[in-house]
Amino acid sequence: NDRASAKGRQREILEKELASEQAGLEKARQALAEQEAVRSGDERNYAKVLERLQPFKDRVETHEKNVEALRRELANIDR
């Protein structure tokens, strides 16, 4: 059945993308944790700390959203 094999290929692609996004999410979380552990002397103002951390938080959030979207797509394949 061509339709079943197309679904299989689609599932395989999505699973690879999901694995890649999950790896990216893990790296982004590690980078954020490392940055949170660092406190430079000129960052007496907490707003400056938050400003420095924001790009790392954004990266984590982007990967989280991608993982969610890919999981939804995988769930929809079988419907």
C-alpha positions in Angstrom: 0.0 0.0 0.0 1.5 3.3 -1.2 -0.3 5.3 1.4 1.0 3.2 4.3 4.6 3.5 3.0 4.2 7.2 2.5 3.0 7.5 6.2 6.0 5.3 7.2 8.4 7.6 5.4 6.7 10.7 6.9 6.9 9.2 10.4 10.6 8.4 9.9 11.4 11.9 8.8 9.4 13.4 11.8 11.1 11.1 14.2 14.5 12.1 13.0 13.5 15.8 13.2 12.2 15.2 16.7 15.4 13.5 17.9 17.4 16.4 16.4 15.2 19.0 18.2 15.4 17.1 21.5 19.2 17.1 21.2 19.1 20.8 20.5 16.8 21.4 23.4 19.2 19.5 25.7 22.2 21.6 24.5 20.2 24.8 24.9 19.2 23.9 28.4 22.8 23.1 29.3 24.0 26.4 27.8 21.3 28.2 29.8 22.3 26.5 33.0 26.0 27.3 32.4 25.1 31.0 31.8 22.9 31.1 35.0 25.8 29.8 37.0 28.1 32.6 35.7 27.8 36.0 37.4 30.2 38.6 36.2 31.1 41.5 38.6 29.5 44.2 36.4 26.1 42.5 36.7 25.1 44.0 40.0 21.8 44.9 38.4 19.6 41.8 38.1 18.0 43.3 35.0 21.4 43.0 33.2 21.6 39.3 34.2 18.1 38.7 32.8 19.0 40.6 29.6 22.1 38.4 29.1 20.2 35.2 29.8 17.3 36.1 27.5 18.8 34.7 24.2 19.5 31.4 26.0 16.0 31.2 27.3 14.6 32.0 23.9 16.6 29.2 22.3 15.2 26.7 24.9 11.7 27.9 24.2 12.1 27.6 20.5 13.3 24.0 20.8 10.4 23.2 23.2 7.9 24.6 20.8 9.4 22.6 17.9 9.4 19.4 20.0 5.7 19.9 20.8 4.8 20.6 17.2 6.6 17.5 15.9 5.0 15.3 18.6 1.6 16.7 17.5 2.4 15.9 13.8 3.5 12.4 14.7 0.2 11.8 16.7 -1.8 13.0 13.7 -0.2 10.6 11.2 -2.1 7.7 12.7 -5.5 9.4 12.5 
